[in-house]
Amino acid sequence: MTTCTDLYYETEWKSKCSSNEKSLLAFWQGLSLFSPSMLVVFLPFYAFTTCCILKKNAKNYELGEHTEEICGAHILLHSLPSSILMAAAPFPLRELSKRDYETVLTLFNLQDLITFSMISKKCRMLPTVVRRRQGYLEVSISRDGTILHLSERGNPKIKWAFNDRIRENPRSFIWEIDDNRMEIHLNETEVSINPISAHFSCVSSAIKYLKELLCWSVKSVNIDPANLPNTMNLADLKIEKCKILYIFGTRIISDQELTAILENVQKKNFLKINIMIYNYFRFIPNILNCKRLLCEKPTQWLTLDKLFELNCTKFIFKQSRFKAQGCIDFMENWMDGNGEGIDYLLVKFATIETKEPVIPPYLEDIDVVEHRSTGYILNQYTYLDCEDGYDIKHDSGKVATWQVAPDYFYFVVWHNLQHNILQRTPFEF
């Protein structure tokens, strides 16, 4: 196949240039050799400049550990083949294939791959490498600061901390890998290493970047409102979806804080509330937006009638102010066709019920005979002992079991009457 150099030599060189010269530069082969020769001469200067940058200035980059190795690998895989070898070789030299890149990148650990993705667009072109790493993200806001956990399957947990709640040092970060703690203060000149968390303005931006890079989901968000950073706006804690939202603390949470947390952490599969809430708290049913609700503190702001307005299907209340008679009324409403999506309601009374509730006869009908298991599966670890419960049947054909005691009440709807409760522990109120 005719190349551009061959075409130029045949058309332009012979007609316009003297062919009587015997020197090497008089021929097109000599001219074509000049460019790669200069690149070979330039190679030591290129290596020296790169070495100076990595050795002298890496401490100012604040990119964390293994900066030199990552940059060196990037140069070896990307810059060197494309700028030196491709031009200097006397024969066509193919570029490194995508599989070659992937093979080398799999040798890096997760922290290095994340760093690599921030400094190299080439790595961002190969998302399949990092997406093979299976794991999940966890967010924790407590007295230890704002911490983002990166949990990779089979590897130590990585922790990125955003300790902007410290007024004396508003830019303080903690990086922990397998319980090896390293605290970094950016305003101290003697510290030169800084984790990647310093490059994100807030934990939400870090979560967004990691979700796009790794395709990981957020497993849990744990928040203690008493330890929210002074400089943190809850609007910055924007998480579209998580499996577990856990709100805990020792002080009473304000209406504004609780509403902001529930609105910004939008879709949650399991909502756990272990903090006191004012009795006059007025919640919007849509902001709960969860499938399972666990309240470990008294909930006078939430009545049994309001449960039918929620999209939740599973309820557990501990230290509840509910009354036994209110629980019986709840079942009557269910029999009337309300709350068809509810799976179960478990209530632990805060005080022993001394007054016997008034129970309609049809709720204790012994003629409802259903061959069912003695235990109702709550999750993959626990089951509820229903051997002594009463069975009731809805007009739609659904079968439910309930029982009221001086200190607890339960109501469960059976989707499968035969449950295997082996290798599970009984639920304790």
C-alpha positions as CSV (number, residue, x, y, z in Angstrom):
1,M,0.0,0.0,0.0
2,T,1.4,3.4,-1.0
3,T,2.2,5.6,2.0
4,C,2.1,9.4,2.1
5,T,5.9,9.5,2.2
6,D,6.2,7.3,-0.9
7,L,3.7,9.5,-2.8
8,Y,5.6,12.7,-1.8
9,Y,8.9,11.1,-2.9
10,E,7.5,10.1,-6.3
11,T,5.7,13.3,-7.1
12,E,7.4,16.2,-5.3
13,W,10.9,15.1,-4.3
14,K,12.1,14.0,-7.7
15,S,10.8,17.0,-9.5
16,K,11.8,19.8,-7.1
17,C,14.8,18.4,-5.1
18,S,18.2,17.3,-6.4
19,S,18.8,13.6,-6.6
20,N,22.5,14.0,-7.2
21,E,23.3,14.3,-3.5
22,K,24.7,11.2,-1.9
23,S,24.1,12.1,1.7
24,L,21.6,10.4,3.8
25,L,19.4,13.5,4.2
26,A,19.1,13.7,0.4
27,F,16.8,10.6,0.5
28,W,13.4,10.5,2.0
29,Q,14.5,7.6,4.2
30,G,16.9,9.9,5.9
31,L,14.3,12.6,6.4
32,S,11.8,10.0,7.9
33,L,14.5,8.9,10.3
34,F,15.2,12.4,11.6
35,S,11.9,12.6,13.6
36,P,12.2,9.4,15.6
37,S,15.9,10.1,16.2
38,M,14.9,13.3,17.9
39,L,12.4,11.5,20.0
40,V,15.0,9.1,21.2
41,V,17.3,12.0,22.1
42,F,14.4,13.6,23.9
43,L,13.6,10.4,26.0
44,P,16.2,11.0,28.8
45,F,14.9,14.6,29.2
46,Y,11.4,13.3,29.3
47,A,12.2,10.8,32.0
48,F,14.2,13.3,34.0
49,T,11.4,15.9,33.9
50,T,8.8,13.2,35.0
51,C,11.1,12.1,37.8
52,C,11.4,15.6,39.1
53,I,7.7,16.2,39.0
54,L,6.9,13.0,40.9
55,K,9.7,13.3,43.5
56,K,9.6,17.0,44.2
57,N,5.9,18.0,43.7
58,A,3.9,14.9,44.6
59,K,3.4,16.2,48.2
60,N,1.5,19.2,46.8
61,Y,-0.9,17.1,44.7
62,E,-2.8,15.7,47.7
63,L,-3.7,12.6,45.8
64,G,-2.9,10.1,48.5
65,E,-0.6,7.1,48.5
66,H,1.0,5.4,45.5
67,T,0.9,8.6,43.5
68,E,4.3,7.9,41.9
69,E,3.4,4.3,41.0
70,I,0.1,5.4,39.4
71,C,1.6,8.2,37.4
72,G,4.4,5.9,36.3
73,A,2.0,3.2,35.2
74,H,0.0,5.8,33.3
75,I,3.1,7.0,31.5
76,L,4.2,3.4,30.7
77,L,0.9,2.4,29.4
78,H,-0.3,5.5,27.7
79,S,2.2,8.2,27.0
80,L,5.3,6.1,26.2
81,P,3.7,3.8,23.6
82,S,1.9,6.6,21.9
83,S,4.7,9.3,21.8
84,I,7.9,7.3,21.5
85,L,7.5,3.7,20.4
86,M,4.9,4.3,17.7
87,A,7.1,6.8,16.0
88,A,10.5,5.2,16.6
89,A,9.7,1.7,15.5
90,P,10.8,0.9,11.9
91,F,7.6,-1.2,11.5
92,P,4.0,-0.5,12.4
93,L,3.5,-1.1,16.2
94,R,0.0,-1.7,17.3
95,E,-1.4,0.2,20.3
96,L,-2.0,-1.6,23.6
97,S,-5.4,-3.3,23.5
98,K,-8.2,-2.8,25.9
99,R,-7.5,-6.2,27.4
100,D,-3.9,-5.2,28.1
101,Y,-5.0,-2.2,30.0
102,E,-7.6,-4.2,32.0
103,T,-5.0,-6.8,32.9
104,V,-2.6,-4.2,34.3
105,L,-5.4,-2.3,36.1
106,T,-6.7,-5.4,37.9
107,L,-3.3,-5.5,39.8
108,F,-4.2,-2.2,41.6
109,N,-6.2,-2.1,44.7
110,L,-9.4,-0.2,45.0
111,Q,-8.0,3.0,46.4
112,D,-5.4,3.3,43.7
113,L,-8.0,2.7,41.0
114,I,-10.1,5.5,42.3
115,T,-7.0,7.8,42.3
116,F,-6.2,6.6,38.8
117,S,-9.7,7.5,37.6
118,M,-9.3,11.0,38.8
119,I,-6.0,11.7,37.1
120,S,-6.4,9.6,33.9
121,K,-9.2,9.8,31.4
122,K,-7.9,6.5,29.9
123,C,-9.1,4.7,33.1
124,R,-12.5,6.3,32.8
125,M,-12.7,4.8,29.4
126,L,-12.4,1.3,31.0
127,P,-15.2,1.2,33.5
128,T,-15.5,-2.5,33.4
129,V,-12.3,-2.9,35.4
130,V,-13.5,-1.1,38.5
131,R,-17.1,-2.3,38.1
132,R,-15.9,-5.9,38.6
133,R,-15.2,-4.9,42.2
134,Q,-18.3,-5.8,44.1
135,G,-19.2,-3.8,47.2
136,Y,-21.4,-1.1,48.7
137,L,-21.2,2.4,50.3
138,E,-22.0,3.4,53.8
139,V,-22.4,6.9,55.3
140,S,-22.0,7.7,59.0
141,I,-22.5,11.0,60.6
142,S,-21.6,10.8,64.3
143,R,-19.3,12.3,66.9
144,D,-16.4,10.7,64.9
145,G,-17.3,13.0,62.0
146,T,-18.8,12.4,58.6
147,I,-17.4,9.1,57.3
148,L,-17.9,7.4,54.0
149,H,-17.2,3.7,54.1
150,L,-16.2,1.8,51.0
151,S,-16.8,-1.9,51.6
152,E,-15.4,-4.2,48.9
153,R,-16.1,-7.8,49.1
154,G,-13.2,-9.8,50.4
155,N,-11.0,-6.7,51.1
156,P,-10.5,-4.4,54.1
157,K,-13.0,-1.6,54.5
158,I,-11.8,1.8,53.4
159,K,-13.0,4.9,55.3
160,W,-13.1,8.4,54.0
161,A,-13.8,11.0,56.7
162,F,-15.0,14.6,56.2
163,N,-14.4,16.2,59.6
164,D,-15.5,19.7,58.7
165,R,-17.4,19.9,62.0
166,I,-14.2,20.8,63.8
167,R,-14.3,24.6,64.0
168,E,-10.6,25.0,64.9
169,N,-9.6,23.0,61.8
170,P,-12.4,23.2,59.2
171,R,-10.4,21.0,56.8
172,S,-9.5,17.9,58.7
173,F,-9.8,14.4,57.2
174,I,-9.3,10.9,58.4
175,W,-8.4,7.9,56.3
176,E,-8.7,4.4,57.7
177,I,-7.9,1.1,56.0
178,D,-8.4,-2.0,58.1
179,D,-8.3,-0.1,61.4
180,N,-5.0,1.6,60.5
181,R,-5.9,5.2,61.3
182,M,-4.2,8.2,59.8
183,E,-5.6,11.7,60.7
184,I,-4.6,14.5,58.3
185,H,-4.8,18.2,59.0
186,L,-4.3,20.3,55.8
187,N,-3.4,23.5,57.7
188,E,-0.3,21.8,59.2
189,T,2.7,22.1,56.9
190,E,4.5,19.0,58.1
191,V,1.7,16.8,56.8
192,S,2.0,16.1,53.0
193,I,-0.3,13.1,52.4
194,N,-4.0,13.6,52.0
195,P,-6.8,11.2,51.0
196,I,-9.0,11.6,48.0
197,S,-11.9,12.7,50.3
198,A,-10.2,16.1,50.4
199,H,-11.1,16.6,46.7
200,F,-14.8,16.6,47.3
201,S,-16.8,19.5,48.7
202,C,-19.2,17.2,50.6
203,V,-20.0,13.6,51.1
204,S,-22.8,13.7,48.6
205,S,-20.4,14.6,45.7
206,A,-18.1,11.8,46.7
207,I,-21.1,9.4,46.8
208,K,-22.2,10.5,43.3
209,Y,-18.7,10.1,41.9
210,L,-18.2,6.7,43.3
211,K,-21.7,5.5,42.3
212,E,-21.0,6.5,38.7
213,L,-17.5,4.9,38.8
214,L,-18.1,1.7,40.7
215,C,-21.9,1.3,40.1
216,W,-22.2,0.6,43.8
217,S,-25.3,1.2,45.8
218,V,-25.6,2.9,49.2
219,K,-26.3,0.3,51.8
220,S,-26.8,2.4,54.9
221,V,-26.9,6.0,56.1
222,N,-26.4,6.5,59.9
223,I,-27.1,10.0,61.2
224,D,-26.8,11.4,64.7
225,P,-28.4,14.9,64.4
226,A,-26.5,16.1,67.5
227,N,-23.2,15.7,65.7
228,L,-24.1,17.2,62.3
229,P,-21.2,19.3,61.1
230,N,-21.5,23.0,61.9
231,T,-20.7,23.9,58.2
232,M,-22.9,21.1,56.8
233,N,-26.2,21.9,55.1
234,L,-28.6,19.0,55.1
235,A,-29.5,19.9,51.6
236,D,-26.0,18.7,50.6
237,L,-26.8,15.3,52.0
238,K,-28.7,14.3,48.8
239,I,-29.0,10.5,48.5
240,E,-31.5,9.2,46.1
241,K,-31.7,5.7,47.4
242,C,-30.4,3.6,50.2
243,K,-31.2,0.3,51.9
244,I,-31.2,1.4,55.5
245,L,-31.6,4.9,57.0
246,Y,-30.8,4.9,60.7
247,I,-31.5,8.1,62.8
248,F,-30.2,7.9,66.4
249,G,-29.2,10.1,69.2
250,T,-29.6,11.0,72.9
251,R,-31.3,14.4,72.5
252,I,-34.7,15.3,71.0
253,I,-34.5,15.9,67.3
254,S,-36.2,19.1,65.9
255,D,-38.9,19.0,63.3
256,Q,-36.8,20.8,60.8
257,E,-33.9,18.4,61.2
258,L,-36.0,15.3,60.9
259,T,-38.0,16.6,57.9
260,A,-34.8,17.6,56.1
261,I,-33.2,14.2,56.7
262,L,-36.2,12.3,55.5
263,E,-36.6,14.5,52.4
264,N,-33.0,14.4,51.4
265,V,-32.5,10.6,51.9
266,Q,-35.3,9.9,49.5
267,K,-35.9,6.2,48.9
268,K,-35.1,3.9,51.8
269,N,-36.0,0.3,52.2
270,F,-35.7,0.2,56.0
271,L,-36.1,3.2,58.2
272,K,-34.9,2.9,61.8
273,I,-35.6,5.7,64.3
274,N,-33.9,5.5,67.7
275,I,-34.3,9.1,68.9
276,M,-36.9,11.1,70.7
277,I,-39.3,13.1,68.5
278,Y,-41.6,15.9,69.7
279,N,-45.2,14.8,70.2
280,Y,-46.4,17.7,68.0
281,F,-44.3,16.7,65.1
282,R,-46.4,16.8,61.9
283,F,-45.1,14.5,59.3
284,I,-46.0,14.2,55.6
285,P,-46.7,10.5,54.8
286,N,-44.7,10.7,51.6
287,I,-41.5,11.7,53.2
288,L,-41.2,8.4,55.1
289,N,-41.2,6.5,51.8
290,C,-40.0,3.2,53.2
291,K,-41.1,-0.4,53.1
292,R,-40.1,-1.2,56.7
293,L,-40.3,1.1,59.7
294,L,-38.7,0.4,63.1
295,C,-39.3,2.9,66.0
296,E,-37.3,2.2,69.2
297,K,-38.6,5.2,71.1
298,P,-42.1,6.3,72.0
299,T,-44.0,7.6,69.0
300,Q,-46.9,9.7,70.3
301,W,-46.7,11.7,67.1
302,L,-47.8,8.6,65.1
303,T,-51.1,6.9,65.8
304,L,-52.2,3.5,64.6
305,D,-54.8,5.1,62.3
306,K,-52.1,7.0,60.4
307,L,-50.4,3.7,59.5
308,F,-53.0,3.2,56.8
309,E,-51.8,6.4,55.1
310,L,-48.3,5.2,54.7
311,N,-46.8,3.1,52.0
312,C,-44.9,1.0,54.6
313,T,-45.7,-2.7,54.7
314,K,-43.9,-3.7,57.9
315,F,-44.0,-2.0,61.3
316,I,-42.1,-2.6,64.5
317,F,-42.7,-0.3,67.6
318,K,-40.7,-0.7,70.8
319,Q,-41.5,1.2,74.0
320,S,-44.8,2.2,72.3
321,R,-47.5,4.3,73.9
322,F,-50.1,2.4,71.9
323,K,-52.9,0.8,73.8
324,A,-54.2,-2.8,73.5
325,Q,-57.6,-1.5,72.5
326,G,-56.1,0.6,69.8
327,C,-54.5,-2.5,68.3
328,I,-57.8,-4.3,68.3
329,D,-59.3,-1.3,66.5
330,F,-56.5,-1.5,64.0
331,M,-57.4,-5.1,63.1
332,E,-61.1,-4.2,62.7
333,N,-60.0,-1.5,60.2
334,W,-58.0,-4.1,58.3
335,M,-60.9,-6.4,58.2
336,D,-63.0,-3.5,56.7
337,G,-60.5,-3.3,53.8
338,N,-58.0,-0.7,55.0
339,G,-54.2,-1.3,54.8
340,E,-54.3,-4.2,52.4
341,G,-50.6,-3.9,51.7
342,I,-49.5,-4.3,55.4
343,D,-47.5,-7.5,56.1
344,Y,-47.1,-7.2,59.8
345,L,-47.4,-5.0,62.9
346,L,-45.3,-5.8,66.0
347,V,-45.8,-3.6,69.1
348,K,-44.0,-3.7,72.4
349,F,-45.9,-1.7,75.0
350,A,-44.0,0.7,77.1
351,T,-46.1,-0.1,80.2
352,I,-47.9,-3.3,81.1
353,E,-51.5,-3.3,80.0
354,T,-53.8,-4.0,83.0
355,K,-57.1,-3.3,81.3
356,E,-58.5,-6.1,79.1
357,P,-59.4,-4.9,75.6
358,V,-62.9,-5.5,74.1
359,I,-62.4,-8.1,71.4
360,P,-65.2,-8.7,68.8
361,P,-66.2,-12.4,68.7
362,Y,-65.3,-12.8,65.0
363,L,-61.7,-12.0,65.8
364,E,-61.5,-15.1,68.0
365,D,-63.4,-17.4,65.7
366,I,-62.0,-20.9,66.2
367,D,-63.7,-22.1,63.0
368,V,-61.0,-20.5,60.9
369,V,-58.9,-23.6,60.4
370,E,-55.8,-23.1,58.3
371,H,-52.8,-25.4,58.1
372,R,-50.0,-23.0,58.6
373,S,-46.5,-22.9,60.1
374,T,-46.0,-22.2,63.7
375,G,-43.5,-19.4,62.9
376,Y,-43.8,-16.4,60.6
377,I,-40.6,-15.4,58.9
378,L,-39.7,-11.7,59.5
379,N,-36.4,-11.7,57.6
380,Q,-33.6,-14.1,56.8
381,Y,-32.4,-14.3,60.4
382,T,-35.5,-14.2,62.6
383,Y,-39.1,-15.5,62.8
384,L,-42.1,-14.8,65.0
385,D,-43.6,-17.6,67.1
386,C,-47.3,-17.7,66.2
387,E,-48.3,-21.0,67.7
388,D,-50.7,-19.5,70.2
389,G,-52.1,-16.8,67.9
390,Y,-55.7,-16.4,66.6
391,D,-56.3,-16.8,62.9
392,I,-58.7,-14.5,61.0
393,K,-59.6,-14.5,57.4
394,H,-60.3,-11.5,55.2
395,D,-63.0,-11.4,52.6
396,S,-60.3,-11.3,49.9
397,G,-59.0,-14.7,51.2
398,K,-56.0,-13.4,53.1
399,V,-55.3,-15.1,56.4
400,A,-53.8,-13.2,59.3
401,T,-52.7,-14.2,62.8
402,W,-52.8,-12.0,65.9
403,Q,-52.2,-12.1,69.6
404,V,-52.4,-9.5,72.3
405,A,-50.6,-9.9,75.7
406,P,-50.1,-7.5,78.6
407,D,-46.7,-6.4,77.2
408,Y,-46.9,-7.0,73.4
409,F,-49.2,-7.3,70.4
410,Y,-48.5,-8.8,67.0
411,F,-50.5,-9.0,63.7
412,V,-49.1,-10.8,60.7
413,V,-50.5,-11.5,57.2
414,W,-49.6,-14.8,55.6
415,H,-48.4,-14.8,52.0
416,N,-47.2,-18.4,52.3
417,L,-48.8,-20.5,55.0
418,Q,-45.9,-22.9,55.1
419,H,-42.6,-21.4,56.3
420,N,-39.3,-23.1,56.9
421,I,-38.1,-21.5,60.1
422,L,-35.0,-23.7,60.4
423,Q,-31.7,-21.8,61.0
424,R,-33.5,-18.7,62.2
425,T,-33.8,-17.3,65.7
426,P,-37.1,-16.4,67.3
427,F,-38.0,-12.7,67.5
428,E,-37.9,-11.1,71.0
429,F,-40.1,-8.1,71.8
